[in-house]
Amino acid sequence: MLTTVEQAMNVNLHTNVFDVIIIGGGPAGLTAALMLGRACKRVLLCDAGKPRNQVAHAAHGFFSRDGISPTELLQIGREQLSLYDGVEIQVGEVVDAQKLGDRFQVTLSDGNQFVGRKLLLATGMKDSLPAIDGFAELWGGSIFHCPYCHGWEVRDQPLAIYGKGEVGLEMTFMLTSCAIWCSVQMVLPN
Ligand SMILES: Cc1cc2nc3c(=O)[nH]c(=O)nc-3n(C[C@H](O)[C@H](O)[C@H](O)COP(=O)(O)OP(=O)(O)OC[C@H]3O[C@@H](n4cnc5c(N)ncnc54)[C@H](O)[C@@H]3O)c2cc1C
């Protein structure tokens, strides 16, 4: 006999419930899935496949994987998850999540629905780029957000810093006085 919550979710909670549903399969979601898989949990990882650094050619500063392509890094993460029987991956965007009773129901854009005891959000963050002609095209190629990730590749080259307020000022100090990535700077307050 199905409970009211089960009827609302259109699912049998005793047979078809994941311990954890993770939304987001970037480094954070894959790490969570790995640790939960190793803890013998039944995990569903839902990923829309648009990681924050998708425009970058290489990811740097990650121990043992310095310079790897971001796509390959995620591919290795997914491959390693395949060892763990309890972890499933669904490719697709989660468009809805509801708490019904003590369960969470997520709906993917293709209409598929899944139920979990816990919901883990690993959706990353979205960069909102300034509306400057050409900025979006150069983002991740020659415009960077992080000197630790990409400063080495452009060291000793002329550099313009774009930023405002304390954050822009801090970045200027970091690049000029604390580090030696570059010798020439131009500060463009916005
Ligand atoms: C241009 C650039 C270069 C970078 N270079 C480096 C570097 O060299 N080294 C470094 O350490 N870091 C680098 N970073 C930072 C790095 O990208 C982030 O730290 C990292 O991606 C964060 O991982 P995450 O899992 O939190 O988020 P993300 O990698 O953004 O992954 C989030 C995932 O969740 C998915 N998602 C979001 N919403 C939904 C939804 N509703 N349903 C299903 N899936 C969803 C997204 O599609 C995405 O696949 C760079 C960032 C940028 C922008």
The ligand as an SDF file (V2000), in Angstrom:
LIG
                    3D

 53 58  0  0  0  0  0  0  0  0999 V2000
   38.0420   30.3680  -16.9230 C   0  0  0  0  0  0  0  0  0  0  0  0
   38.2670   29.5800  -15.6460 C   0  0  0  0  0  0  0  0  0  0  0  0
   39.4590   28.8890  -15.4480 C   0  0  0  0  0  0  0  0  0  0  0  0
   39.6710   28.1730  -14.2750 C   0  0  0  0  0  0  0  0  0  0  0  0
   40.8620   27.5430  -14.1030 N   0  0  0  0  0  0  0  0  0  0  0  0
   41.1020   26.8470  -12.9690 C   0  0  0  0  0  0  0  0  0  0  0  0
   42.3570   26.1770  -12.7710 C   0  0  0  0  0  0  0  0  0  0  0  0
   43.2510   26.2520  -13.6160 O   0  0  0  0  0  0  0  0  0  0  0  0
   42.5490   25.5070  -11.6120 N   0  0  0  0  0  0  0  0  0  0  0  0
   41.5650   25.4380  -10.6430 C   0  0  0  0  0  0  0  0  0  0  0  0
   41.7930   24.8020   -9.6170 O   0  0  0  0  0  0  0  0  0  0  0  0
   40.3750   26.0430  -10.8060 N   0  0  0  0  0  0  0  0  0  0  0  0
   40.1290   26.7460  -11.9240 C   0  0  0  0  0  0  0  0  0  0  0  0
   38.9320   27.3990  -12.0920 N   0  0  0  0  0  0  0  0  0  0  0  0
   37.9220   27.2790  -11.0280 C   0  0  0  0  0  0  0  0  0  0  0  0
   37.1520   25.9640  -11.2100 C   0  0  0  0  0  0  0  0  0  0  0  0
   36.4850   25.9830  -12.4560 O   0  0  0  0  0  0  0  0  0  0  0  0
   36.1230   25.8380  -10.1040 C   0  0  0  0  0  0  0  0  0  0  0  0
   36.7710   25.9430   -8.8410 O   0  0  0  0  0  0  0  0  0  0  0  0
   35.4330   24.4840  -10.1800 C   0  0  0  0  0  0  0  0  0  0  0  0
   34.8430   24.3160  -11.4540 O   0  0  0  0  0  0  0  0  0  0  0  0
   34.3660   24.3990   -9.1060 C   0  0  0  0  0  0  0  0  0  0  0  0
   33.7950   23.1080   -9.1710 O   0  0  0  0  0  0  0  0  0  0  0  0
   32.2720   22.8800   -8.8380 P   0  0  0  0  0  0  0  0  0  0  0  0
   32.0480   21.4110   -8.9070 O   0  0  0  0  0  0  0  0  0  0  0  0
   31.9020   23.6030   -7.5870 O   0  0  0  0  0  0  0  0  0  0  0  0
   31.4530   23.6580  -10.0010 O   0  0  0  0  0  0  0  0  0  0  0  0
   31.4390   23.4000  -11.5610 P   0  0  0  0  0  0  0  0  0  0  0  0
   32.7260   22.8780  -12.0610 O   0  0  0  0  0  0  0  0  0  0  0  0
   30.9100   24.6530  -12.1810 O   0  0  0  0  0  0  0  0  0  0  0  0
   30.3830   22.2370  -11.7460 O   0  0  0  0  0  0  0  0  0  0  0  0
   29.0200   22.4210  -11.4600 C   0  0  0  0  0  0  0  0  0  0  0  0
   28.2640   21.4340  -12.3230 C   0  0  0  0  0  0  0  0  0  0  0  0
   26.8890   21.4550  -11.8970 O   0  0  0  0  0  0  0  0  0  0  0  0
   26.0900   21.4140  -13.0500 C   0  0  0  0  0  0  0  0  0  0  0  0
   24.7760   21.9620  -12.7230 N   0  0  0  0  0  0  0  0  0  0  0  0
   24.4600   23.2080  -12.3080 C   0  0  0  0  0  0  0  0  0  0  0  0
   23.1340   23.3270  -12.1460 N   0  0  0  0  0  0  0  0  0  0  0  0
   22.6130   22.1120  -12.4580 C   0  0  0  0  0  0  0  0  0  0  0  0
   21.2950   21.6010  -12.4950 C   0  0  0  0  0  0  0  0  0  0  0  0
   20.2250   22.3560  -12.1730 N   0  0  0  0  0  0  0  0  0  0  0  0
   21.1080   20.3070  -12.8740 N   0  0  0  0  0  0  0  0  0  0  0  0
   22.1770   19.5310  -13.2000 C   0  0  0  0  0  0  0  0  0  0  0  0
   23.4430   19.9620  -13.1690 N   0  0  0  0  0  0  0  0  0  0  0  0
   23.6510   21.2380  -12.8170 C   0  0  0  0  0  0  0  0  0  0  0  0
   26.8300   22.2410  -14.0800 C   0  0  0  0  0  0  0  0  0  0  0  0
   26.3750   21.9430  -15.3980 O   0  0  0  0  0  0  0  0  0  0  0  0
   28.2680   21.7850  -13.8180 C   0  0  0  0  0  0  0  0  0  0  0  0
   28.6080   20.6570  -14.5840 O   0  0  0  0  0  0  0  0  0  0  0  0
   38.6820   28.1280  -13.2550 C   0  0  0  0  0  0  0  0  0  0  0  0
   37.4710   28.8330  -13.4530 C   0  0  0  0  0  0  0  0  0  0  0  0
   37.2660   29.5510  -14.6240 C   0  0  0  0  0  0  0  0  0  0  0  0
   35.9770   30.3110  -14.8110 C   0  0  0  0  0  0  0  0  0  0  0  0
  1  2  1  0
  2  3  1  0
  2 52  2  0
  3  4  2  0
  4  5  1  0
  4 50  1  0
  5  6  2  0
  6  7  1  0
  6 13  1  0
  7  8  2  0
  7  9  1  0
  9 10  1  0
 10 11  2  0
 10 12  1  0
 12 13  2  0
 13 14  1  0
 14 15  1  0
 14 50  1  0
 15 16  1  0
 16 17  1  0
 16 18  1  0
 18 19  1  0
 18 20  1  0
 20 21  1  0
 20 22  1  0
 22 23  1  0
 23 24  1  0
 24 25  2  0
 24 26  1  0
 24 27  1  0
 27 28  1  0
 28 29  2  0
 28 30  1  0
 28 31  1  0
 31 32  1  0
 32 33  1  0
 33 34  1  0
 33 48  1  0
 34 35  1  0
 35 36  1  0
 35 46  1  0
 36 37  1  0
 36 45  1  0
 37 38  2  0
 38 39  1  0
 39 40  1  0
 39 45  2  0
 40 41  1  0
 40 42  2  0
 42 43  1  0
 43 44  2  0
 44 45  1  0
 46 47  1  0
 46 48  1  0
 48 49  1  0
 50 51  2  0
 51 52  1  0
 52 53  1  0
M  END
$$$$
